[in-house]
Amino acid sequence: MDNLIFEGEIIEQGDTQTGTSLSGKEWMKVRYIIREDGQNHPKEMVFDIFGEETLRRYCLRKGEYVRLTFRMDTKKFKEKVYNVVTILGVERIERPVAEASKPEKKHTVVKEHLPWES
């Protein structure tokens, strides 16, 4: 499967979570929610950024507009199967022009007479 792209605004940033794996390795992650822009029914996606180094490199904040490159993975844990969004890259992008600031389109009504009308 090819890598996937999702663009939008980070609308939620969770607290930093830490722990120790069964093998004794320390881990750190932050959960984010991103919402696409400019759609009638915008889609949202939840994703985690793992590792202190990766968190420092991307340094994502609520309100930023980003383009995520990701892939979908499937994991199995304690007889349950679930999807995992694996982030491969983050690029900051310009905030889209708000719909309200775009010039309003004016509709011109043309009243034509049909052949049988005078």
Protein Blocks (a to p, Z undefined) as FASTA:
>chain_A
ZZdddddddfbdcdddddddfkopacdddddddddehiabdcddddddehjklmmmnopa
ehiacddddddddddeehiacdddddfbdcdddddddfklpccddddddddddfkbZZ
